[in-house]
Amino acid sequence: MSAEIVNLRQFRKASRRAEKERQAAINREKFGRTKGNKLAQSKERKRDERNLDGAHLDQSKPGRDDDTP
């Protein structure tokens, strides 16, 4: 009957790596976004900025008094 010899330091390191990978997988699921989601959100933000910029009133029109309401 021969038992497999195990280096405890390597075993501990492997178990820590496995735990970190498990936590990383949980975090990816919880906080991660796909490339498609990031791209869609970026396009939506740019579109919203363009719409907002187009809705600004031009305050520098000639003949306009700043004192009048």
N, C-alpha and C positions, 0 to 999 in steps of 0.2 A: 504494500500500500504506500504509494508515494504521493505526496501533496504537491501542488503547484507552488513554486516559490514566488512570492509577490513582494515587490518593493513598495513599502507603505508610503513613501514620499511620492512616488509616481501615482499610486492609487489615490492619494489625497488630491494631488494636482488634477487628475482626471475627473474626480468627482466634483471639484470646484469648477472646472471648465464646463462640465455638463450642467451644473446648477446655473452658471452664468448664461449659457446658451438657452436654457429653459426660460430664464427671466427675460432675456432679449426677445425670445419669441412672443412672450406675453406682451412686452412693451410694443413690439412691431404691430401686433394685432390691436392693441389699445390705442396707440398714438399714430401709427404709420398711415401714410396716404400713398396711393398708387400714383404713378407718373401721370396717368390720365386725369386723375382727380386734381393734381397740382396744376396741370395745363388748363383744365376747364376753369378752375378758380381764377387763374391768372388772366385768362381771356375775359371772364366775366368782370373782373375788377377793372381791366383796361376799358371795357365797353362802358361800365358805369362812370368812370372818370371822364370819358369823352362826352357822355350825355350830360354830366354835371357841368363840364366846361362850356358846353354849348348852351346851357341854360343861364349862364351868368349875364347880367345886364352890363352893358358897356357904360361906365361912369364918365368916360372922357368925351362924350358927344359935345360938339360945339353948341353954344347957346343954352346950355343947361346951367342953372344956378344951383350950387351946392346947398345954399341956405334955404331954398324952397322945398317944401315937402313933396 
